[in-house]
Amino acid sequence: MARAATTADAFNAVAELRRRQILDLLAGGERAVNDLVELLGLAQPQVSKHLRVLREVGLVDVRDEGRQRMYRLNGRPLKIIHDWVSTFEQTWSRRFDQLDVVLEELKDTEAKDEN
Protein backbone atom coordinates (compact mmCIF):
# COMPACT_ATOMS: atom_id res chain seq x y z
CA MET A 1 0.00 0.00 0.00
CA ALA A 2 1.39 3.37 -0.96
CA ARG A 3 2.21 5.81 1.81
CA ALA A 4 0.30 9.09 1.89
CA ALA A 5 2.18 12.16 0.73
CA THR A 6 3.73 14.22 3.50
CA THR A 7 1.69 17.15 2.28
CA ALA A 8 -1.61 15.30 2.60
CA ASP A 9 -2.40 16.38 6.15
CA ALA A 10 -0.98 17.46 9.49
CA PHE A 11 -0.52 13.84 10.65
CA ASN A 12 1.85 13.05 7.79
CA ALA A 13 3.63 16.38 8.03
CA VAL A 14 4.48 15.98 11.73
CA ALA A 15 5.54 12.37 11.30
CA GLU A 16 9.02 13.64 10.45
CA LEU A 17 11.29 14.55 13.38
CA ARG A 18 12.82 17.67 11.81
CA ARG A 19 9.40 19.15 11.07
CA ARG A 20 8.35 18.58 14.67
CA GLN A 21 11.54 20.33 15.78
CA ILE A 22 10.69 23.29 13.55
CA LEU A 23 7.21 23.46 15.05
CA ASP A 24 8.73 23.36 18.55
CA LEU A 25 10.98 26.29 17.68
CA LEU A 26 8.13 28.26 16.13
CA ALA A 27 5.96 27.63 19.20
CA GLY A 28 8.26 30.12 20.93
CA GLY A 29 7.48 32.80 18.37
CA GLU A 30 8.12 33.92 14.83
CA ARG A 31 11.55 33.14 13.37
CA ALA A 32 13.52 33.85 10.23
CA VAL A 33 14.65 30.94 8.07
CA ASN A 34 18.29 31.66 8.92
CA ASP A 35 17.51 31.37 12.65
CA LEU A 36 15.93 27.97 12.06
CA VAL A 37 18.92 26.86 9.98
CA GLU A 38 21.30 27.82 12.78
CA LEU A 39 19.24 26.31 15.59
CA LEU A 40 18.63 23.03 13.75
CA GLY A 41 22.15 22.69 12.37
CA LEU A 42 20.81 21.83 8.93
CA ALA A 43 21.52 23.23 5.50
CA GLN A 44 19.20 26.01 4.35
CA PRO A 45 17.70 23.93 1.48
CA GLN A 46 16.72 21.17 3.93
CA VAL A 47 15.01 23.61 6.28
CA SER A 48 13.23 25.27 3.36
CA LYS A 49 11.98 21.89 2.15
CA HIS A 50 10.51 21.10 5.57
CA LEU A 51 9.00 24.56 5.83
CA ARG A 52 7.36 24.09 2.43
CA VAL A 53 5.68 20.89 3.64
CA LEU A 54 4.52 22.57 6.85
CA ARG A 55 3.23 25.54 4.87
CA GLU A 56 1.33 23.32 2.41
CA VAL A 57 -0.63 21.66 5.23
CA GLY A 58 -1.22 25.01 6.91
CA LEU A 59 0.92 24.43 10.01
CA VAL A 60 3.06 27.50 9.41
CA ASP A 61 2.42 30.91 7.94
CA VAL A 62 5.07 32.97 6.22
CA ARG A 63 5.55 36.66 5.59
CA ASP A 64 8.28 38.64 3.92
CA GLU A 65 10.15 41.19 5.99
CA GLY A 66 12.63 42.90 3.76
CA ARG A 67 14.90 40.17 2.40
CA GLN A 68 13.95 37.71 5.12
CA ARG A 69 11.10 35.22 5.23
CA MET A 70 9.54 35.06 8.67
CA TYR A 71 7.71 31.90 9.75
CA ARG A 72 5.19 31.48 12.53
CA LEU A 73 3.20 28.56 13.86
CA ASN A 74 -0.43 28.12 12.93
CA GLY A 75 -1.74 25.68 15.54
CA ARG A 76 -5.24 25.24 14.12
CA PRO A 77 -4.33 22.21 11.95
CA LEU A 78 -2.83 20.54 15.04
CA LYS A 79 -6.28 20.35 16.64
CA ILE A 80 -7.17 17.24 14.67
CA ILE A 81 -4.07 15.52 16.10
CA HIS A 82 -4.91 16.74 19.61
CA ASP A 83 -8.47 15.47 19.28
CA TRP A 84 -7.32 12.07 18.06
CA VAL A 85 -4.72 11.66 20.83
CA SER A 86 -7.28 12.78 23.42
CA THR A 87 -9.40 9.73 22.62
CA PHE A 88 -6.65 7.60 24.17
CA GLU A 89 -6.19 9.71 27.29
CA GLN A 90 -8.85 7.87 29.31
CA THR A 91 -7.33 4.49 28.43
CA TRP A 92 -3.83 5.66 29.36
CA SER A 93 -5.04 7.13 32.64
CA ARG A 94 -6.80 3.89 33.55
CA ARG A 95 -3.68 1.86 32.78
CA PHE A 96 -1.45 4.18 34.79
CA ASP A 97 -3.89 3.91 37.71
CA GLN A 98 -3.68 0.12 37.46
CA LEU A 99 0.10 0.32 37.39
CA ASP A 100 0.05 2.45 40.54
CA VAL A 101 -1.98 -0.25 42.29
CA VAL A 102 0.49 -2.95 41.26
CA LEU A 103 3.45 -0.87 42.40
CA GLU A 104 1.83 -0.24 45.79
CA GLU A 105 1.18 -3.98 46.15
CA LEU A 106 4.82 -4.70 45.34
CA LYS A 107 5.99 -2.14 47.93
CA ASP A 108 3.69 -3.69 50.56
CA THR A 109 5.00 -7.18 49.75
CA GLU A 110 8.61 -5.98 49.99
CA ALA A 111 7.94 -4.27 53.29
CA LYS A 112 6.35 -7.44 54.73
CA ASP A 113 9.27 -9.56 53.51
CA GLU A 114 11.76 -7.25 55.23
CA ASN A 115 9.98 -7.58 58.59
LOTIFI-613061 format. One record per residue (C-alpha): residue in one letter; x, y, z. Coordinates in nm, 4 decimals, padded with zeros to 6 digits. Example, Ala and Ser with C-alpha at 12.3 -4.5 7.8 and 13.67 -1.06 7.14 Angstrom:
BEGIN
  rest        xx        yy        zz
     a   01.2300  -00.4500   00.7800
     s   01.3670  -00.1060   00.7140
# end
This chain:
BEGIN
  rest        xx        yy        zz
     m   00.0000   00.0000   00.0000
     a   00.1387   00.3375  -00.0960
     r   00.2209   00.5806   00.1806
     a   00.0302   00.9093   00.1886
     a   00.2182   01.2157   00.0731
     t   00.3733   01.4219   00.3499
     t   00.1692   01.7153   00.2280
     a  -00.1610   01.5296   00.2599
     d  -00.2400   01.6381   00.6146
     a  -00.0977   01.7457   00.9490
     f  -00.0522   01.3845   01.0648
     n   00.1855   01.3046   00.7795
     a   00.3628   01.6378   00.8028
     v   00.4475   01.5983   01.1731
     a   00.5536   01.2365   01.1303
     e   00.9021   01.3643   01.0447
     l   01.1285   01.4554   01.3375
     r   01.2817   01.7668   01.1812
     r   00.9397   01.9148   01.1068
     r   00.8349   01.8584   01.4672
     q   01.1542   02.0333   01.5776
     i   01.0691   02.3288   01.3546
     l   00.7206   02.3460   01.5052
     d   00.8729   02.3357   01.8547
     l   01.0979   02.6292   01.7682
     l   00.8132   02.8258   01.6134
     a   00.5959   02.7633   01.9196
     g   00.8255   03.0119   02.0929
     g   00.7482   03.2799   01.8365
     e   00.8120   03.3917   01.4829
     r   01.1553   03.3145   01.3371
     a   01.3519   03.3850   01.0226
     v   01.4653   03.0943   00.8073
     n   01.8291   03.1658   00.8922
     d   01.7505   03.1367   01.2647
     l   01.5931   02.7967   01.2060
     v   01.8923   02.6859   00.9979
     e   02.1302   02.7822   01.2782
     l   01.9239   02.6312   01.5586
     l   01.8633   02.3029   01.3751
     g   02.2151   02.2686   01.2369
     l   02.0805   02.1834   00.8933
     a   02.1523   02.3229   00.5502
     q   01.9197   02.6012   00.4355
     p   01.7703   02.3933   00.1481
     q   01.6721   02.1174   00.3928
     v   01.5015   02.3615   00.6278
     s   01.3232   02.5270   00.3360
     k   01.1982   02.1889   00.2149
     h   01.0514   02.1100   00.5574
     l   00.8997   02.4563   00.5827
     r   00.7359   02.4090   00.2427
     v   00.5678   02.0889   00.3636
     l   00.4524   02.2571   00.6847
     r   00.3231   02.5538   00.4871
     e   00.1331   02.3320   00.2406
     v  -00.0633   02.1657   00.5227
     g  -00.1215   02.5015   00.6913
     l   00.0921   02.4430   01.0011
     v   00.3062   02.7502   00.9407
     d   00.2420   03.0909   00.7939
     v   00.5075   03.2973   00.6219
     r   00.5554   03.6664   00.5593
     d   00.8277   03.8642   00.3921
     e   01.0147   04.1190   00.5988
     g   01.2625   04.2900   00.3756
     r   01.4895   04.0170   00.2403
     q   01.3949   03.7711   00.5121
     r   01.1103   03.5224   00.5232
     m   00.9535   03.5056   00.8672
     y   00.7706   03.1903   00.9747
     r   00.5193   03.1480   01.2529
     l   00.3203   02.8561   01.3861
     n  -00.0427   02.8122   01.2932
     g  -00.1741   02.5685   01.5536
     r  -00.5238   02.5239   01.4124
     p  -00.4335   02.2213   01.1945
     l  -00.2825   02.0541   01.5041
     k  -00.6281   02.0354   01.6635
     i  -00.7167   01.7238   01.4667
     i  -00.4070   01.5522   01.6101
     h  -00.4913   01.6743   01.9605
     d  -00.8474   01.5475   01.9277
     w  -00.7317   01.2073   01.8060
     v  -00.4722   01.1660   02.0835
     s  -00.7279   01.2784   02.3419
     t  -00.9397   00.9728   02.2623
     f  -00.6649   00.7599   02.4170
     e  -00.6195   00.9710   02.7292
     q  -00.8849   00.7868   02.9312
     t  -00.7333   00.4486   02.8429
     w  -00.3828   00.5657   02.9363
     s  -00.5038   00.7133   03.2645
     r  -00.6797   00.3892   03.3555
     r  -00.3677   00.1859   03.2778
     f  -00.1452   00.4181   03.4794
     d  -00.3889   00.3912   03.7708
     q  -00.3684   00.0117   03.7465
     l   00.0100   00.0317   03.7386
     d   00.0050   00.2455   04.0542
     v  -00.1984  -00.0247   04.2292
     v   00.0487  -00.2955   04.1261
     l   00.3453  -00.0868   04.2397
     e   00.1827  -00.0236   04.5786
     e   00.1183  -00.3975   04.6153
     l   00.4823  -00.4698   04.5345
     k   00.5994  -00.2140   04.7929
     d   00.3692  -00.3687   05.0560
     t   00.4996  -00.7180   04.9747
     e   00.8612  -00.5977   04.9989
     a   00.7944  -00.4268   05.3286
     k   00.6355  -00.7435   05.4729
     d   00.9269  -00.9559   05.3510
     e   01.1761  -00.7246   05.5234
     n   00.9981  -00.7578   05.8588
# end
